[in-house]
Amino acid sequence: MVDVKIYTTPTCPYCVMAKEFFREKNIDFEEFNVADNHDKAEEMVQKSGQMGVPVIDIEGTIIVGFDMHKVEHALGLDK
């Protein structure tokens, strides 16, 4: 099982798209709402160097924003 974490905010349309993508592909993910969780917001910035969401962590590969091709590559779905 792949370890997928996504850092989001409730109003982010790209966060919604990323979560829908993972659900469509039946990929489990752990979501952190950084608008409500200061510790996870700090963790996100430490990992990515960015304040923008979504930040997607796939087995330590950090993707800022929802770039479907990068996500597919990190998941090994582009083969």
MONOR-V369309 format. One record per helix or strand of 3 or more residues. SS is the DSSP state (~ for helix, > for strand). FROM is the first residue (numbers start at 1). TO is the last residue. If there is no record, write none. Layout:
ss=SS from=FROM to=TO
ss=SS from=FROM to=TO
This chain:
ss=> from=4 to=8
ss=~ from=13 to=24
ss=> from=30 to=33
ss=~ from=38 to=48
ss=> from=55 to=58
ss=> from=61 to=64
ss=~ from=68 to=75
